[in-house]
């Protein structure tokens, strides 16, 4: 039997007070994604092997890379992991292609557009309960209300909530930014 997950969705329109800040975070994530992908691809072109997440993260941390430092560290790591997942997927598809199990040759993971946005993933440690009924995303001043109905269904209706129970609720929340041109997301895991 498949498990059912509860998802609470908050839609932020350009007229929303928090839209600009959430949009900025998505833009900074795009910059980090492209910087990480650049380093990984250069490794492929220079040595024939992709540079993986652990090595890139260590390099960015020690060099205080500006795009890495622009976001909270835990959020930056999640963005770098997304690049690593793209590379892993590409390598898997390339292996299938070489075995003849895939008809078309896969392309290298590409860079995101200069004015584009990237999905931002907040881990459990990057979210905090700041006041009753609200959570805050690390590195922002955005306070997101928790839906009482969803909270009750998730077992969070009692007044003495602990951070652990809050994180169980946060685990399945999805936040979207709406723009006239594109859909941007801030995802909590």
Secondary structure, 3 states (H helix, E strand, C coil): CCCCCCCCEEEECCCCCCHHHHHHHHHHHHHHHHHHHHHHHHHHHHHCCCCCHHHHHHHHHHHCCHHHHCCCHHHHHHHHHHHHHHHHHHHHHHHHHHHCCCCCCCCCCCCCCCCCCCCEEECHHHEEEEECCEEEECCCCCEEECCHHHHHHCCCCCCCCCHHHHHHHHCCCEEEEECCCCEEEEEEC
